[in-house]
């Protein structure tokens, strides 16, 4: 296991846990939400602004960075942390999900995936070994195994075949990763929504041995109810003394439900992507700032929020800059959303530590049920 990397559970409340992941680049408080910096940037944000929202760790995308500007170029320029001016921990995904969802003309074999770039059509081969090499060139602190993520719905036979190949790829990823002090490698559980397949996957990963474990293959079209059904048992199949990471999740109520079920880490493009399309996430639920009801409203998005968008700007202004297509609209809305997400994580951590998670969750759902403030 990685030296310079550790995980401590400090308190539990039901299945929920709060603790700290230690890395050589700083501590990550859990449960943690990781903003997604796809191409070496969290869109519309400066790195110091992302940090100001309370983020301890960012996610980078192997697929996007290997194609442009290339992992070799980033390595020559001092690694991803220096390249993007983020000196805290970075987790990189393996590229598997993007290959499945973005690349064209892909051909998958036991060796890996041959595909054409969505940018310029150039041909590439991504294997477990190449994914480990790219993530090493990037210099990420937490490296993800290369896996295949089948889209749901799929037959049990399809899911089982895919999961077993992902487990063989997990062993190859572990072998290729080698011994890298200060860097951690996470395995990824697959198995769709089938309990026996999830169990088989968890056993295979635990036998290989990883620094942390992800629950993969969810939030890919199965719906929240089916996802929660899997999360009712899947985290408990993974080692208790290692971080558990739910990939690609999610909306605030997905996050709260996942934390209740024992998840320690999550990532999602939603807060930043929503911000660029005029959607704000608040304690009262979702607000579309483009709606005409906001155009004369001098009040902030959320009166209890301390982000720059809420402290310094009115709904009327945010409505105007969104409608006008001004860049500041994306900046302010994204900052607000990331601030809200990190505030939610801090609230969850405090509630678990204080043994009052049930009350926190009830209050969370009650405020969202009330909906947005009445229009003026």
C-alpha positions in Angstrom: 0.0 0.0 0.0 1.0 3.6 -0.6 3.3 5.2 1.9 2.5 8.9 2.5 -1.2 8.0 2.0 -3.6 7.1 4.8 -7.2 7.2 5.8 -8.7 7.6 9.3 -12.4 7.4 10.2 -12.9 9.9 13.0 -16.7 9.4 13.6 -19.6 7.3 12.4 -23.4 7.9 12.5 -25.2 4.8 11.2 -23.4 3.8 8.0 -22.1 7.3 7.4 -18.5 8.1 8.2 -16.4 11.3 8.6 -12.7 11.3 8.5 -9.5 12.4 6.8 -7.5 11.1 3.8 -3.9 12.0 4.3 -1.8 12.7 1.1 1.7 14.2 0.6 -0.1 17.3 -0.8 -2.4 17.8 2.1 -5.4 16.4 3.9 -8.8 15.7 2.3 -11.8 15.9 4.8 -14.4 13.2 4.2 -17.1 13.0 3.1 -15.5 14.9 0.2 -16.9 16.4 -3.0 -14.3 16.7 -5.7 -14.9 19.4 -8.3 -14.1 18.2 -11.9 -11.2 19.9 -13.6 -11.7 18.1 -16.9 -8.9 19.7 -19.1 -6.8 21.1 -16.3 -9.3 23.7 -15.2 -12.6 23.8 -13.3 -14.4 25.7 -16.0 -15.1 29.4 -15.2 -13.0 29.3 -12.0 -9.5 30.2 -10.9 -7.8 27.5 -8.8 -7.6 29.8 -5.8 -11.4 30.4 -6.1 -12.1 26.7 -6.1 -10.0 26.4 -3.0 -11.9 29.3 -1.4 -15.2 27.3 -1.8 -13.7 24.7 0.5 -12.5 22.0 -2.0 -9.6 19.9 -0.7 -9.1 17.9 -3.9 -9.8 18.1 -7.6 -10.4 15.5 -10.3 -8.6 15.5 -13.7 -9.5 13.6 -16.8 -7.0 11.2 -18.3 -8.8 10.9 -21.6 -9.0 14.6 -22.2 -5.5 15.4 -21.1 -3.9 12.5 -23.0 -5.4 13.9 -26.2 -4.7 17.6 -25.5 -2.2 18.9 -24.5 -0.9 15.3 -24.0 0.4 13.8 -20.8 4.0 13.9 -22.1 3.8 17.7 -22.6 2.3 18.2 -19.1 5.1 16.0 -17.6 7.8 18.0 -19.4 6.2 21.2 -18.0 6.4 19.9 -14.4 3.3 17.8 -13.9 -0.4 18.6 -13.7 -0.3 20.4 -10.3 2.2 22.9 -11.5 0.7 23.1 -15.0 -2.8 24.1 -13.7 -1.6 26.0 -10.5 -3.2 23.6 -8.0 -0.9 22.5 -5.2 -3.3 20.3 -3.4 -4.3 16.7 -4.1 -5.6 15.6 -7.5 -7.4 12.4 -8.4 -7.3 11.3 -12.0 -9.8 9.0 -13.6 -8.6 6.2 -15.8 -10.0 7.4 -19.1 -12.3 4.3 -19.4 -15.6 6.1 -19.0 -14.8 8.8 -21.5 -13.6 6.3 -24.1 -16.9 4.5 -23.8 -19.0 7.7 -23.9 -17.1 10.1 -26.2 -14.7 8.3 -28.5 -15.9 7.1 -31.9 -15.0 3.9 -33.8 -13.8 2.2 -30.6 -12.9 -1.4 -30.6 -12.5 -3.2 -27.3 -10.5 -6.4 -26.8 -8.9 -8.1 -23.8 -5.8 -5.9 -24.4 -7.6 -2.6 -24.1 -9.6 -0.1 -26.2 -8.5 1.2 -29.6 -10.4 4.4 -30.4 -10.5 7.6 -32.5 -10.2 11.0 -30.8 -13.4 13.0 -30.6 -11.1 16.1 -31.3 -9.3 15.2 -34.5 -10.0 11.6 -35.3 -6.4 10.5 -34.4 -6.0 6.9 -33.4 -5.1 5.8 -29.9 -4.8 2.7 -27.8 -5.7 2.8 -24.1 -4.8 -0.2 -22.0 -4.4 -0.6 -18.2 -0.7 -0.2 -18.6 -1.0 3.0 -20.8 -3.6 4.4 -18.4 -1.1 3.9 -15.5 1.7 5.5 -17.5 -0.4 8.6 -18.4 -1.6 9.1 -14.8 2.1 8.8 -13.7 3.1 11.4 -16.2 0.3 13.7 -14.9 1.6 13.2 -11.4 -1.8 12.7 -9.8 -2.0 11.8 -6.1 -4.8 9.2 -6.5 -4.8 7.1 -9.6 -7.8 5.1 -10.8 -7.6 1.6 -12.3 -8.5 1.2 -15.9 -12.0 -0.4 -16.2 -14.9 -0.7 -18.5 -18.2 0.9 -17.5 -21.1 -0.7 -19.4 -24.2 1.6 -19.9 -27.3 0.4 -18.1 -29.7 -1.2 -18.7 -27.7 -4.3 -19.8 -28.3 -8.1 -19.3 -26.7 -9.8 -16.3 -24.5 -11.8 -18.8 -23.2 -8.6 -20.4 -22.6 -7.0 -17.0 -20.8 -10.1 -15.7 -18.6 -10.4 -18.7 -17.6 -6.7 -18.5 -17.1 -6.8 -14.7 -14.8 -9.8 -15.0 -12.7 -8.2 -17.7 -12.5 -5.0 -15.5 -11.2 -7.2 -12.6 -8.5 -8.6 -14.9 -7.7 -5.1 -15.9 -7.5 -4.1 -12.2 -4.8 -6.7 -11.7 -2.9 -5.4 -14.7 -3.3 -1.8 -13.4 -2.0 -2.8 -10.0 1.0 -4.6 -11.6 1.8 -1.6 -13.9 1.3 1.0 -11.1 4.1 -0.7 -9.1 5.6 0.9 -6.0 5.1 4.7 -6.0 5.5 6.2 -2.5 3.2 9.2 -2.0 0.8 8.1 -4.8 -2.3 5.9 -4.2 -4.1 3.5 -6.5 -7.9 2.9 -6.2 -9.7 -0.2 -7.5 -13.2 0.1 -9.1 -16.1 -2.2 -8.2 -18.4 -3.1 -11.1 -21.4 -5.4 -11.4 -24.3 -3.2 -12.4 -27.3 -3.5 -10.1 -26.8 -7.2 -9.4 -25.8 -8.0 -5.8 -23.9 -11.3 -6.6 -21.8 -9.6 -9.3 -21.0 -6.7 -7.0 -19.9 -9.2 -4.3 -17.7 -11.1 -6.8 -16.1 -7.8 -7.9 -15.5 -6.6 -4.3 -13.8 -9.9 -3.5 -11.6 -9.8 -6.5 -10.5 -6.2 -5.8 -9.9 -6.9 -2.1 -7.7 -9.9 -3.0 -5.6 -7.7 -5.3 -5.4 -5.0 -2.6 -5.8 -1.2 -3.2 -5.4 2.0 -1.2 -9.0 2.9 -1.8 -12.1 1.5 -3.5 -14.6 3.1 -5.9 -18.2 2.0 -6.6 -18.3 2.4 -10.4 -21.0 1.7 -12.9 -23.7 3.8 -11.2 -25.2 7.1 -12.2 -25.2 5.8 -15.8 -28.9 5.7 -16.4 -30.3 3.4 -13.8 -32.1 6.1 -11.8 -31.7 7.2 -8.2 -33.8 4.4 -6.6 -31.8 1.6 -8.3 -28.5 3.4 -7.4 -29.5 3.7 -3.7 -30.6 0.0 -3.8 -27.0 -0.9 -4.8 -25.5 1.5 -2.2 -27.5 -0.1 0.5 -25.1 -3.0 0.4 -22.1 -2.2 -1.9 -20.0 0.0 0.4 -20.2 -2.6 3.1 -18.6 -5.2 0.8 -15.4 -3.0 0.7 -12.7 -2.8 3.3 -13.8 -0.5 6.2 -10.3 1.0 6.7 -10.1 2.4 3.1 -11.9 5.3 1.4 -15.0 4.5 -0.6 -15.5 6.6 -3.7 -18.8 6.9 -5.6 -17.9 8.0 -9.2 -19.8 10.6 -11.1 -22.4 11.6 -8.4 -24.3 13.8 -8.3 -27.2 16.0 -7.4 -27.3 17.2 -3.8 -29.9 14.6 -2.8 -27.8 11.9 -4.5 -24.9 13.0 -2.4 -26.8 13.1 0.9 -28.2 9.6 0.2 -24.8 8.3 -0.7 -23.2 9.6 2.4 -26.0 8.1 4.5 -25.0 4.8 2.9 -21.3 4.9 3.8 -19.7 6.8 0.8 -16.6 9.0 1.5 -15.8 10.6 -1.8 -17.8 11.9 -4.8 -17.2 13.9 -8.0 -19.5 15.4 -10.6 -19.5 18.0 -13.3 -23.0 19.1 -12.3 -22.3 22.2 -10.2 -20.0 23.7 -12.8 -22.0 22.6 -15.8 -25.3 23.8 -14.3 -23.6 27.1 -13.4 -22.8 27.7 -17.1 -26.4 27.1 -18.1 -28.0 29.4 -15.6 -29.0 26.8 -13.0 -28.2 27.5 -9.3 -28.3 24.8 -6.6 -29.5 26.2 -3.2 -30.9 25.0 0.1 -34.4 25.6 -1.5 -33.6 23.4 -4.5 -32.8 24.3 -8.0 -33.3 27.8 -9.5 -33.3 28.7 -13.2 -31.9 32.3 -13.2 -33.1 32.8 -16.8 -36.7 32.7 -15.7 -38.5 36.1 -16.1 -39.5 36.1 -12.4 -36.0 37.1 -11.4 -35.5 40.1 -13.7 -36.6 42.7 -11.2 -35.6 40.8 -8.0 -33.0 42.7 -5.9 -32.6 39.7 -3.5 -29.6 37.3 -3.7 -29.9 33.7 -4.9 -29.8 32.5 -1.3 -29.9 34.9 1.6 -28.0 32.4 3.9 -25.1 31.9 1.4 -21.8 33.7 1.8 -20.4 33.2 -1.7 -19.5 36.3 -3.8 -22.5 35.8 -6.1 -24.9 36.0 -3.1 -23.0 38.6 -1.1 -22.5 41.1 -3.9 -25.1 40.5 -6.7 -28.8 40.4 -7.1 -31.0 37.9 -8.9 -31.8 40.7 -11.3 -28.2 41.2 -12.2 -27.5 37.4 -12.5 -30.6 37.1 -14.7 -29.3 40.0 -16.9 -25.7 38.7 -17.4 -27.1 35.2 -18.1 -29.5 36.5 -20.8 -26.7 38.7 -22.2 -24.3 35.7 -22.4 -21.7 37.5 -20.3 -18.7 35.4 -19.0 -19.3 36.7 -15.5 -22.6 34.8 -15.4 -20.7 31.5 -15.7 -18.1 32.6 -13.1 -20.6 33.8 -10.5 -23.1 30.9 -10.9 -20.3 28.3 -10.9 -18.7 29.8 -7.8 -22.1 29.8 -6.0 -22.8 26.1 -7.0 -19.4 24.9 -5.9 -19.7 26.9 -2.6 -23.1 25.4 -2.0 -21.8 21.8 -2.6 -18.8 22.3 -0.2 -21.1 23.9 2.4 -23.3 20.8 2.1 -20.3 18.5 2.6 -19.2 20.5 5.7 -22.7 20.3 7.1 -22.7 16.5 6.6 -19.2 16.1 8.2 -20.3 18.2 11.2 -23.6 16.3 11.5 -21.9 12.9 11.4 -19.3 14.0 14.0 -22.1 15.3 16.2 -24.2 12.2 15.9 -27.1 14.2 14.4 -27.1 13.1 10.8 -30.8 12.1 10.8 -31.9 15.6 11.9 -29.6 17.2 9.3 -31.0 15.0 6.5 -34.6 15.7 7.6 -33.9 19.5 7.6 -32.2 19.2 4.1 -35.2 17.5 2.6 -37.7 19.8 4.4 -36.0 23.0 3.0 -35.9 21.6 -0.5 -39.6 20.6 -0.3 -40.5 24.2 0.5 -39.1 25.4 -2.8 -37.7 28.8 -3.8 -38.7 32.0 -2.1 -42.0 33.6 -3.4 -41.5 36.0 -6.3 -41.8 39.7 -5.6 
